[in-house]
Amino acid sequence: MRCEQCEKIPLAEIHTPQEYMLCIGSLARMLLAGEVEMTYQTCPLDKIMDNDNKWYAEKLFHQFRCTKCGTIYGMLCNTHTGGQIKINDKVFDPADYPDKKEDK
């Protein structure tokens, strides 16, 4: 399922905000290199933290797809409890969840 281009993306637990920021850095480099494309995000990568080092939101989600094999990845982080990077079955579409209220 995974190709040589995207098998370097770790399927892993994220334990700290620092680990999450390292993952965001890797994702940004892969986006710039054209190795992945963003399919959904709750905030732009450059807005995750503001100039005062405050998080954009408590829960952050970025979904991206390998441009070579099409594997879809989701990277979720709760700034208090950690998160994970995993393979997703399909691209997230908020319209699939019409009754879900936005987290505040």
Secondary structure, 3 states (H helix, E strand, C coil): CCCCCCCCCCCEEECCHHHHHHHHHHHHHHHHHCCEEEEEECCCHHHCECCCCCECCCEEEEEEEECCCCCEEEEEEECCCEEEEEEECCCCCHHHCCCCCCCC
